[in-house]
Amino acid sequence: MASRLARFREFVQDTENDAVAAGAIGALSLVSAFVGFLATSPYTSLFALGFLMAVTYGWLRHQELAARGVTLAMTVSTVVILALITFFIFYEAWPILQDESGTVFGIWVPGLEMFTTTAWTPAQADKQYSMLPMIQGTVLVTVIATVVAGPLGVAAALFISEIAPGPVREVVKPGVEILAGIPSIVYGFLGFTVLSPWASDAFSLVGQGTYLFVGIVVGLMALPTVVSVAEDAINSVPESMKSGSLALGTTDWQTMTTVTIPTAFSGVSAAVLLGVGRAIGETMAATVMLRNTPTVAEPLYNVFYGFETLTSLIAANYGSSSGFQKDALFVAGCILFVTVLFLSIGSQLIERRMDRKVGGVE
């Protein structure tokens, strides 16, 4: 009996050592492949092949441990890649931030002049790289898109979740999801060929596009995101709360407005924030429909002009830019990155608050 127990312990020890060895080889190969990719080494493919062989061997011999190791490696890789992208964007933007710096009350502020002037003139002798025209365009387009996608998205989510009968829901919901799969360039082309000519004739406008109609197009593009997330939030409201309200004699509409929407308000707000993030990061529709001439519209709230947004600036100029102009495009990318990051964090915090509220923690 003792010898059998000793052999079993030896077998377990050998198995653990084998699994550790396969995991170490796989991790080393993955790190080597990543470093080789960054260094453009010709041996990158060999390291990647070694990682795949180690994973295959581990999966055949120690499937559970291999699955844990692979998922851990992918999670760590995602975090590392995100950190490298963040570092790269800000690193590339730093030269012009340093060159266009200024002082406020004796404090050195990188890139201050890019946010205190209004001219974008990279081709002139007195070169200026102001971000204000693009920030204005991005804000106007985002506000209009939010006005379009917010109410329509929440209303559609409420209809799909609470009002529509089963057969209608089965048709409407996939239709909304199909809208999310349409390429953004298609929306931009439709806006350019349909909305822009109509707007020029109806409002006697001169030029290609306006912030108003770009915002409408972008709002329609963000609509599926708002509908999907808002519907999930509404469906998460406990059925007992709705039944209790109906049992007290309220109508379906009163239940929706006084119970369902207030309870799911955090999730609905998160859906609108995600839609805003989609609107801020939209590129092709804005590039196709706008004039691509960085200028501040006067007055600032005039939505019947359409010059440039941060995303369209990058898309239209990156291929032909160099020097400080290229660095300025990275500054625009930094602004977009930070804005969308804060919106994403805000939406997650709101969703957590909703989970606590619906779960009865608060």
C-alpha positions in Angstrom: 0.0 0.0 0.0 2.8 2.4 0.9 4.6 1.6 -2.4 1.5 2.4 -4.4 1.0 5.6 -2.6 4.6 6.5 -3.2 4.3 5.8 -6.9 1.1 7.8 -7.1 2.8 10.8 -5.5 5.7 10.4 -7.9 3.3 10.4 -10.8 1.5 13.5 -9.5 4.9 15.2 -9.1 6.1 14.3 -12.6 2.8 15.6 -14.0 3.1 18.9 -12.2 6.7 19.3 -13.3 5.7 18.5 -16.9 2.9 21.0 -16.8 5.2 23.7 -15.3 7.8 23.0 -18.0 5.3 23.3 -20.8 3.9 26.5 -19.3 7.3 28.0 -18.9 8.3 27.2 -22.5 5.0 28.6 -23.8 5.4 31.8 -21.7 9.0 32.3 -22.8 8.1 31.7 -26.4 5.2 34.1 -26.3 7.3 36.9 -24.7 10.1 36.2 -27.2 7.7 36.4 -30.1 6.3 39.7 -28.8 9.8 41.2 -28.3 10.8 39.9 -31.8 7.7 41.5 -33.3 8.5 44.9 -31.7 12.1 44.5 -32.9 11.0 43.3 -36.4 13.2 40.2 -35.9 13.1 37.5 -38.6 12.9 34.8 -35.8 9.5 36.1 -34.6 7.6 33.3 -36.5 9.8 30.7 -34.9 9.0 31.9 -31.4 5.3 32.0 -32.3 5.5 28.5 -33.5 7.2 27.4 -30.3 4.4 29.0 -28.3 1.8 27.1 -30.4 3.6 23.8 -30.0 3.9 24.3 -26.2 0.1 25.1 -26.0 -0.7 22.1 -28.2 1.4 19.8 -26.0 -0.1 21.2 -22.8 -3.6 21.0 -24.2 -3.1 17.3 -25.0 -1.5 16.4 -21.7 -2.9 18.9 -19.2 -6.0 20.4 -20.8 -7.3 22.2 -17.7 -4.0 23.8 -16.8 -3.3 24.7 -20.4 -6.7 26.4 -20.6 -5.9 28.4 -17.5 -2.5 29.4 -18.8 -3.7 30.4 -22.3 -6.5 32.6 -20.9 -4.1 34.2 -18.4 -1.6 34.9 -21.3 -4.3 36.4 -23.4 -5.5 38.6 -20.6 -2.0 39.8 -19.8 -1.4 40.4 -23.6 -4.5 42.5 -23.9 -3.4 44.7 -21.0 0.1 45.0 -22.3 -1.0 45.9 -25.8 -3.4 48.5 -24.5 -0.5 50.0 -22.4 1.8 50.1 -25.4 -0.8 51.7 -27.6 -1.4 54.4 -25.0 2.4 55.0 -24.6 2.9 55.1 -28.4 0.1 57.7 -29.0 1.3 60.0 -26.3 5.0 59.5 -27.2 4.4 60.5 -30.8 2.3 63.5 -29.7 5.0 64.7 -27.3 7.3 66.6 -29.7 4.6 69.1 -30.8 3.2 69.3 -27.3 6.6 70.4 -26.2 7.1 72.8 -29.1 3.6 74.4 -28.7 3.8 74.7 -24.9 3.1 77.8 -22.8 2.9 79.0 -19.2 -0.1 79.8 -17.1 0.7 81.6 -13.8 4.3 80.5 -14.1 3.3 76.8 -14.7 4.6 75.1 -17.9 1.7 73.5 -19.8 2.5 71.2 -22.7 0.6 72.1 -25.9 -1.0 75.2 -24.5 -0.8 77.1 -27.8 -2.7 74.4 -29.6 -5.8 75.2 -27.4 -5.5 79.0 -27.3 -5.3 79.7 -31.1 -7.9 78.9 -33.8 -5.8 78.5 -36.9 -4.7 75.3 -38.6 -2.1 76.3 -41.2 0.6 73.6 -41.5 1.4 74.7 -45.1 2.2 78.3 -44.3 5.4 79.8 -43.1 3.9 80.7 -39.8 2.7 77.2 -39.0 -0.1 76.7 -36.5 -1.7 73.6 -35.3 -4.8 74.5 -33.3 -7.1 71.8 -32.1 -10.1 74.1 -31.3 -11.8 73.9 -34.8 -11.8 70.1 -34.7 -12.9 70.0 -31.1 -15.8 72.4 -31.9 -16.8 70.2 -34.8 -16.6 67.0 -32.7 -18.6 68.5 -29.9 -21.4 69.7 -32.3 -21.6 66.4 -34.1 -21.6 64.5 -30.8 -24.3 66.6 -29.3 -26.6 66.2 -32.3 -25.9 62.5 -32.5 -26.7 62.1 -28.8 -30.0 64.0 -29.3 -30.9 61.7 -32.1 -29.7 58.3 -30.7 -30.6 58.9 -27.1 -34.4 59.4 -27.2 -34.9 57.1 -30.2 -32.7 54.4 -28.8 -34.4 54.4 -25.4 -37.8 54.5 -26.9 -37.0 51.6 -29.3 -35.5 49.6 -26.4 -38.7 50.2 -24.3 -40.9 49.1 -27.2 -38.9 45.9 -27.9 -38.7 44.9 -24.2 -42.1 46.0 -22.9 -44.6 46.7 -25.6 -43.9 44.7 -28.8 -45.5 41.2 -29.1 -43.3 38.2 -29.6 -43.5 38.0 -33.4 -42.8 41.7 -33.8 -39.9 41.5 -31.3 -38.3 38.7 -33.3 -38.3 40.9 -36.4 -37.4 44.3 -35.0 -34.6 43.2 -32.7 -32.5 41.5 -35.5 -33.2 44.4 -37.7 -31.8 46.8 -35.2 -28.7 44.6 -34.8 -28.2 44.5 -38.6 -27.9 48.3 -38.6 -24.8 47.9 -36.4 -23.2 45.7 -39.1 -23.6 48.2 -41.9 -20.1 49.8 -42.7 -19.8 53.4 -41.7 -18.7 54.4 -45.2 -22.1 53.3 -46.4 -23.8 55.7 -44.0 -21.5 58.5 -45.0 -22.1 57.9 -48.7 -25.9 58.0 -48.2 -25.5 61.2 -46.2 -23.3 62.7 -48.9 -25.6 61.7 -51.8 -29.0 62.1 -50.2 -28.9 64.4 -47.2 -26.3 66.9 -48.3 -27.9 67.8 -51.6 -31.3 68.1 -50.0 -29.9 70.3 -47.3 -28.2 72.5 -49.8 -31.4 73.1 -51.7 -33.7 73.3 -48.6 -31.5 75.7 -46.6 -29.6 77.4 -49.4 -26.3 76.2 -48.1 -23.0 76.5 -49.9 -20.6 73.6 -49.5 -20.6 69.9 -49.0 -22.0 69.0 -45.6 -23.1 70.4 -42.3 -22.6 69.4 -38.7 -26.4 69.0 -38.4 -26.7 66.3 -40.9 -23.4 64.6 -40.0 -24.7 64.4 -36.5 -28.0 62.9 -37.7 -26.1 60.2 -39.7 -23.8 59.5 -36.8 -26.7 59.3 -34.4 -28.4 56.7 -36.6 -25.1 54.7 -36.6 -25.0 54.9 -32.8 -28.6 53.9 -32.5 -28.1 50.1 -32.4 -25.6 50.4 -29.5 -28.0 52.5 -27.5 -30.9 50.1 -28.2 -29.0 47.0 -27.4 -27.5 48.2 -24.0 -30.7 50.0 -23.0 -32.8 46.9 -23.7 -30.5 44.7 -21.6 -30.9 47.3 -18.7 -34.7 47.3 -19.0 -34.9 43.5 -19.1 -32.8 43.3 -15.9 -35.6 45.0 -13.9 -37.1 42.3 -11.7 -40.5 41.1 -13.0 -41.8 41.2 -9.4 -41.5 45.0 -9.3 -43.5 45.4 -12.5 -46.1 42.9 -11.3 -46.4 44.6 -8.0 -47.0 47.9 -9.7 -49.7 46.5 -11.9 -51.3 44.8 -8.9 -51.7 48.2 -7.3 -53.9 49.3 -10.2 -51.5 51.2 -12.4 -51.6 51.0 -16.2 -48.8 49.5 -18.3 -47.6 53.0 -19.3 -47.6 54.1 -15.7 -45.6 51.1 -14.7 -43.0 51.7 -17.4 -42.6 55.4 -16.6 -42.6 55.1 -12.8 -41.0 51.7 -12.2 -39.2 50.3 -15.2 -37.4 53.4 -16.5 -36.4 54.8 -13.0 -35.1 51.4 -12.0 -33.1 50.9 -15.2 -32.1 54.5 -15.4 -28.4 53.8 -14.6 -28.2 51.2 -17.4 -30.0 53.4 -19.8 -27.6 56.2 -19.0 -24.7 53.9 -19.7 -26.3 53.0 -23.0 -26.4 56.6 -24.0 -22.8 57.2 -22.9 -21.7 54.2 -25.1 -23.6 55.7 -28.0 -21.8 59.0 -27.4 -18.5 57.2 -27.4 -19.4 55.7 -30.8 -20.4 59.2 -32.1 -17.1 60.7 -30.9 -15.0 58.0 -32.6 -16.9 57.9 -35.9 -14.5 58.6 -38.8 -15.7 57.7 -42.3 -19.2 59.4 -42.2 -17.7 62.7 -41.0 -14.8 62.4 -43.5 -17.1 61.8 -46.5 -19.7 64.5 -45.6 -17.6 67.4 -44.2 -15.5 70.0 -46.1 -12.2 68.9 -44.4 -11.1 72.6 -43.9 -10.3 73.2 -40.3 -12.1 76.4 -39.4 -14.1 77.6 -36.4 -17.8 78.1 -37.2 -19.3 81.4 -36.3 -21.2 81.6 -34.1 -19.9 78.6 -32.2 -23.3 76.9 -32.1 -23.9 77.2 -35.9 -24.6 73.7 -37.0 -25.4 74.7 -40.6 -21.7 74.7 -41.4 -19.5 71.6 -41.5 -15.7 71.9 -41.5 -13.8 69.3 -39.6 -13.8 66.9 -36.7 -10.9 65.2 -34.8 -11.5 61.9 -36.6 -11.9 63.3 -40.1 -8.8 65.4 -39.6 -6.7 62.3 -38.9 -8.3 60.3 -41.7 -7.9 63.1 -44.3 -4.3 64.1 -43.5 -2.4 61.2 -42.0 -1.2 59.7 -45.3 0.4 63.0 -46.5 1.5 64.5 -43.2 5.0 64.6 -41.7 6.9 66.4 -39.0 4.9 68.5 -36.5 1.8 68.1 -38.6 1.9 64.3 -38.1 2.5 64.9 -34.4 -0.5 67.1 -34.3 -2.6 64.3 -35.6 -1.4 62.2 -32.7 -2.5 65.0 -30.4 -6.0 64.7 -31.9 -5.8 60.9 -31.3 -4.8 61.6 -27.6 -7.9 63.8 -27.2 -10.2 61.1 -28.6 -8.5 58.4 -26.6 -8.9 60.2 -23.3 -12.4 61.3 -24.0 -13.7 57.8 -25.0 -11.7 56.3 -22.1 -13.5 58.5 -19.5 -16.9 57.8 -21.2 -16.3 54.0 -21.1 -15.2 54.2 -17.4 -18.3 56.3 -16.6 -20.6 53.9 -18.3 -19.1 50.9 -16.4 -19.5 52.8 -13.1 -23.1 53.6 -13.9 -23.8 49.9 -14.8 -22.3 48.8 -11.5 -24.5 51.2 -9.7 -27.5 49.8 -11.5 -26.5 46.2 -10.6 -26.3 47.2 -6.9 -29.6 49.1 -7.1 -31.5 46.3 -8.8 -29.9 43.7 -6.6 -31.1 45.4 -3.5 -27.6 46.3 -2.1 -28.5 50.0 -1.8 
